[in-house]
Amino acid sequence: MKTRFIATAALLGVIGVVALAGCGGGGSSSGSSSTGGSPSSGDFANAADAACATANKQIAGLGTPTQSEVLQYMETTETVIEKLHSEVQALGGEGTAEKAYTEALGKSVITLNHMTNAARNENYDAVREISDELIELKLGELAENAELKVCAEVPVSES
């Protein structure tokens, strides 16, 4: 029974991670990009939001994993977010808010790697505890500050 409780807690943590790491956050956007609304800022926002839409769809498609699926779920999530980070970084956002979002997204890749390693060791308590680091990154808030509306949305699981 204890193993099932730990697995459930870990899964809830993973689901929270995906919501935050996939861009997630939510709320309305009242911040503005530090680029002053230049055309390149709009190009960055459009392209980053398109990349986030793809990542959000992939993450939502994973559904809610069972205990036996946690490792595969974490590996796939890590891969999706790593690709998202590469795509957003390649866009070269020049504003302070854009750079902050990109940097935090890079940190989320590292954190997801630590979570995946913990899942490999079937250490579900560690998976859940490490997920707190993703929450601290405040990706949704940073996305809103960079005017990335789709990146600030929480992916909704399809299962």
Number of C-alpha atoms within 10 A of each C-alpha: 6 7 10 11 11 16 23 17 16 23 22 16 20 26 23 19 27 27 26 28 35 32 33 28 24 20 13 12 15 9 14 15 22 17 17 11 12 12 10 16 21 17 13 24 24 16 16 27 22 17 19 28 20 16 24 27 15 19 25 20 14 15 14 18 19 13 18 10 12 22 21 15 24 25 17 16 25 24 16 20 25 21 15 26 24 14 16 26 19 12 17 14 24 14 20 14 22 28 18 17 29 27 17 20 29 18 18 28 22 15 21 27 18 18 26 26 17 19 24 16 12 16 16 27 16 17 29 25 13 20 26 14 15 24 17 11 18 19 28 27 23 26 32 27 22 30 27 29 24 25 32 29 24 21 27 16 17 12 9
